[in-house]
């Protein structure tokens, strides 16, 4: 398969690991505040063939620890992505995947085959508001949450917090979904967004989020 982006090395995309990151093209959500929208809509600017990436990984596998797969939405590539992941695992590298949780059957198949070592799943807001992203099958989000809770691998949930998308009540509802699992709140950056109107969108300050965490005893692992 071809990827739409490739970061050769970083320390951020896989917690605690030196990782290369690849990005898949296209997404089944349309989040107005998306900062990776270049991989979601419009013409594909660049293409990185799988063979190019695998050759790089083979040469650097003694210095790298992992590969992170982001997007877009990686689970859209349920046929093409697993063979790539198998080759990465054969090199002795760990695999992390970012997902919006919309395709639980794909997530489960990857976990059953032990292709994933870490998953980061976005929980956008309360489930009854997912229609604002062009998605209505919220039962799939719940299924993915439960799959990860019972997966036996390391995982995290994360929520980006523009005020018009994530209200105080939404945070309380998300807290019920995540339970005692790792959950990070992410500061919203209005600089790069799919919808230009969100360039003017207000974000919670870290102090405001800390106050909400304390007020509602939210099980938040950290703020990014």
N, C-alpha and C positions, 0 to 999 in steps of 0.2 A: 504494500500500500504506500501511498504518498502522504506525507505530513505537511501541514501548512506553516509550521514553525519549529525551530530547533535551537535550544540553548545548550551549549556544549557542557557547561559546568556551573553549578551554583550551590549555595548552602541553605536555600530558603524553601525550595519546593518539596523536599522530603525531609521532615524534621530530623535533625541530628545526623544527616547523611550528605556526602558529596554526591550529587546526582546530575545527570543530564536530563533535560526536559524536552519532550516532544509535544506538539499541539496538533490536534485533529481539527478538521475543517467542518463547519456547520453545527447548528444547534436547533433543537426542537422547542426551545424557549425564546422569548423576545423580552428579556429584562431591560427596561429602559436605561438602567444605570450601568449596564455591562461595560467593563473596561477592556475586554478582549474582543470587542465587536468586529475587529478586522478578521478574526477567525470564524465569525458567525454568519455575516451577510456580505454581499458584494462580491466583487471579483477576487479570486485567490491571488494574492500578490506574489507569493513564492511557493515553490514545491520542493520538498526534500524527500527524495526516494528512500524507501526503507533500506535498500542496500547501502546507500551512502551512510546512513545513521548506524547501521549494524557494523560496517567497516570501522567507523570511528570508535564505537564502543569496544570492539575487539582489540583495537590498538591501545585503548586507554583503560581497559577493565581492571588493571592492577592499581590504578589511581582512583577510579570511580567506585562507588558502593551501590548505586541504584539508578533507576530510570523512573522519572515521573511522567505520567501521561495526562495531559490537560487538554483544554479545548477552548471554544466549541464544547460538544458533548461526546466524549469517547465511546459511550455505549451504543451510539448509532452505528458503529463499525463492528457489529457483533460477529461478522464472518471474517473480516480482514485483520482485526486487532489481535485475537488470540494467537495466531501463528507467530506474529511479531513478538508477543509477550513470551511465548515458549522459547524463542531463540535468545531473548534477553536473559531468561532464567537459566538457560543452559550455559551462559557465560558466568554464572555465579552471582549475578546482580539481582538486587531486590527490585520490586515493581510497586509503584504507588499510582493510584488513579484518582483523579478528581471527577466528580459526577454530580448531576442535579437530582439523581435518584428516580428518574422517570421510567427506567427500564429495569425493574427488579429481577426479571427472569435472566437478563444478560449478566447483571451483577452476580446473581447466585451461581450461574454456570461458571463464571470466572473464578469465583471463590471455591466452588466444588472441585475445580481442576487445580486449585492451589497456585493460580497465576498471580494472585495479589498478596502483597505483604502489608499494605497500608492503603486505606481509602479515606478521602476527604469528601464529605457530602454536604452540599449547600442545602440549607433549609431557608427558603426565601422569606417566608412570613407565615401567618396563619394559613392553614390549608384552605379555608373558605375564600381566600383572596388570590389563589393561584391563577384564576382566570385572567388577571391583569398581565400575566406573562404569556398568554395565548395557550394555556394548558389547563385542562379540566379533570384529568384522570388522577385525582389526588389520592385515591386508594393506593396507587403505585408508590407514591411518596411514603406512605405509612408502611407499605410492604418492605421497601428498601431500608427504612429505619430499623425495622425488626430483624431483617436479614443481617444487617451489620451488628446489631446488638448480640446476635447469636453466632457470629462468624468465627470467633476465636482468634481474629487478627487485630492488629492495632488500627484504630480508625478515629475520626473526629467529625463532628458536625460543626458547621460555621454559618453565620448569618451576617450579611452586610446590612448596614443600618441607616439608609436614608429615611428621614422622618416621615415622608409621605407614603412609604412602603411598609415600614416596621413601626407600629405604634407601641405604646406601653402595654396595651392589652395583648398585642401580637407576641411580644416577648414572653408574657406569662403563658400563652398557649404553646409556644415553641418549647418552653421549659418543661411542660407536661409531656411533650413528645420525646425529648431527649433523655429524660430521667436523669440517671447518674452518669451518663456518658460524657466524654469530653465535648465541650461546646465552646466555641470561640465567637465573640462578637468582633466584627471587622468594621473599622472606620470607613465611611463612605468618602470617596475622593471625586468631586464633581468635575475634575479637569478633563477626563476622557470618558465619554458616555455615548451609548448607542443613540439615545434620544437627546438632542442638543438642549431641549428644555431643562434637562437635569443638570446642565452646567450651572443653573441658578438654584439647584436643590440644596436645602439646608441639611446638615448632618448633625447628629448628636456629638457633643464634645465627650471626651473621655470622662470628664467629671460628671456629666449628666448620666452616662451609662453606669458609672459606679453608683450613683444615687439610686438608679432603678434596680440595679442588682441587689443593693442593700434593702430597699423598700419592699421588694417582692421575694427576697431570699432566693434569687435565681441561681441555678447551678451552672455558673459561667466559669470556665477554666481560665480564660484570659481575654484581654482586649488587644486587638492588633491594629 
